[in-house]
Each structure stands twice: as structure tokens, then as C-alpha cells.
């Protein structure tokens, strides 16, 4: 397998994915060379592996610097990831207004993750004035671009009639699309609508997938909700959710 390092060549994503899987250290070295030569895609990917510690020593501060370099060169994903660093204080001070600025730049290019992250700040009023209508618009644009997490949140806005007219039918449709796209929160939301319609059997596989894929924060909110269900099959699953939650909490 060859891996291009010349400035004028674009790094092949499939080659990089394979190299990261088979030899993360070699991929990291290749990215270091390419990023130093000014290859924009390499700069962003180098920032990501530095953030994750994949094939290279974890260094959030250096990751943040590479994202900043990529952002200055016009990479929407670099802007988005720099926003993430600023939002969460990865590799430097937490700065929510600056995070919002970079998310806006990423969103202006149509990047789904930029739209989603900006919407999260707008929805909660962190770093920006709270604006549910703008948050909804961002979630909708990202959802229509295929962003699974935004599909689920668009469904929630439509279900609750938040900053829009309530539309339960459209909410259910977006929950289903989010579930099918692989978002564990969307899978849980879709399952919940199926349970409400008396389709417990159809809901169970989606709840199983949400359990397999969900993170700690998701389990903290979903487990109590599932435990309130009276149906025996859902109670059995709720016990497994509780066990998984307990295991993850013990591991942190």
C-alpha cells in the first residue's frame, strides 16, 4: 500500500482509514510529514489523532494548534474541531463565544457537524444568546444533509412544538430516519414512538441497538425512562440498561 505525501496530492481517505487500522503509528508519521508540507486534509486528521491519541501520543494542545492552522486555511472541519476544543477546554482554555464563532464559520460552509454544534449552543444559550428558532433551523439543515443526531433533535422540536408548530407525524418520521442512520438517541426515540403505538415487538430491536451503542450520558437519561414502562419485556431490558449504566459509572 502506498500513501501519498506530496503537497499537490490529496490524501486518499480509504487508504488512510486502512493504514490507521493496520498501522496507526505509520499513519501518524505519514500525517506528520504531509501536515508539515501544508496538506490541509492531513493537518485536520493529524489534529484528530492527536486528540484521540491514536498512533501517536495524545496531545490536545498540539491538536488544537493544528485545527487552528487548518481553520486559517479554510477547512470547515478544522473550524468545527477548533470549536469543539474551545467548547470543552481541550488543549487550552474553555471559550464558548469563540467556539460559537468557529461553529458559525463551519456552519456557513454547510458542514453538518458545524450546524449541529452551533445549534446545540443556540438551544442552550451557551456562549451565545439563546435562540430556539435559529437552533431549529440549524438542526433542520443538518438533518436534511443526512446528519443522524440532528434528525433526532429535529424530531424532538417537532414532537414538542418547540419554536414551531407541533407535528407528531413528521417527528416520528425523523426519529425513524435518525434510528436507521445509526444514532443511538434516535434509536431510542424511534422505539419510544413504537411503544406508544403498542408496537413493543418492533421497538425491542431498536432498544437493543441503543443499549449497545449508547454512552454514559445517554444511559443516565434513558434508563429511568425505560424503568417506568410497565410491559414485562421492557422491564427486562430496563434491567440490562441499569446494569450497563452501573458498569460504565464504575469504570469512570
VENTA-V947393 format. One record per residue. N is the residue number from 1. PHI is phi in whole degrees, 0 to 359 (NA if undefined). Layout:
N,PHI + N,PHI
This chain:
1,NA + 2,254 + 3,223 + 4,289 + 5,238 + 6,285 + 7,304 + 8,282 + 9,253 + 10,273 + 11,292 + 12,285 + 13,299 + 14,294 + 15,296 + 16,296 + 17,300 + 18,294 + 19,291 + 20,297 + 21,285 + 22,274 + 23,209 + 24,303 + 25,296 + 26,295 + 27,297 + 28,297 + 29,296 + 30,298 + 31,293 + 32,301 + 33,294 + 34,295 + 35,296 + 36,295 + 37,275 + 38,93 + 39,287 + 40,300 + 41,301 + 42,292 + 43,298 + 44,291 + 45,292 + 46,296 + 47,302 + 48,293 + 49,288 + 50,293 + 51,291 + 52,273 + 53,71 + 54,258 + 55,78 + 56,202 + 57,298 + 58,298 + 59,210 + 60,301 + 61,294 + 62,290 + 63,302 + 64,300 + 65,293 + 66,292 + 67,297 + 68,295 + 69,297 + 70,297 + 71,297 + 72,295 + 73,273 + 74,99 + 75,279 + 76,296 + 77,293 + 78,296 + 79,300 + 80,299 + 81,289 + 82,296 + 83,301 + 84,298 + 85,298 + 86,290 + 87,292 + 88,255 + 89,73 + 90,281 + 91,74 + 92,165 + 93,296 + 94,283 + 95,211 + 96,294 + 97,299 + 98,292 + 99,300 + 100,299 + 101,300 + 102,288 + 103,298 + 104,298 + 105,296 + 106,293 + 107,294 + 108,298 + 109,275 + 110,90 + 111,294 + 112,299 + 113,293 + 114,296 + 115,299 + 116,298 + 117,292 + 118,296 + 119,301 + 120,299 + 121,291 + 122,297 + 123,292 + 124,254 + 125,70 + 126,264 + 127,81 + 128,215 + 129,292 + 130,297 + 131,210 + 132,292 + 133,294 + 134,291 + 135,300 + 136,300 + 137,298 + 138,291 + 139,300 + 140,296 + 141,297 + 142,293 + 143,297 + 144,293 + 145,274 + 146,102 + 147,278 + 148,295 + 149,295 + 150,293 + 151,302 + 152,297 + 153,288 + 154,299 + 155,301 + 156,295 + 157,301 + 158,291 + 159,292 + 160,272 + 161,67 + 162,273 + 163,63 + 164,196 + 165,287 + 166,297 + 167,215 + 168,303 + 169,295 + 170,293 + 171,301 + 172,298 + 173,296 + 174,289 + 175,300 + 176,298 + 177,296 + 178,298 + 179,299 + 180,294 + 181,278 + 182,103 + 183,279 + 184,292 + 185,291 + 186,296 + 187,297 + 188,291 + 189,298 + 190,298 + 191,298 + 192,299 + 193,292 + 194,294 + 195,298 + 196,301 + 197,271 + 198,81 + 199,260 + 200,297 + 201,301 + 202,288 + 203,284 + 204,303 + 205,298 + 206,291 + 207,293 + 208,296 + 209,295 + 210,297 + 211,296 + 212,293 + 213,258 + 214,289 + 215,262 + 216,298 + 217,298 + 218,298 + 219,293 + 220,297 + 221,270 + 222,279 + 223,298 + 224,300 + 225,297 + 226,289 + 227,294 + 228,279 + 229,289 + 230,270 + 231,291 + 232,300 + 233,294 + 234,287 + 235,294 + 236,299 + 237,290 + 238,300 + 239,295 + 240,290 + 241,301 + 242,297 + 243,296 + 244,294 + 245,299 + 246,298 + 247,296 + 248,292 + 249,296 + 250,291 + 251,277 + 252,270
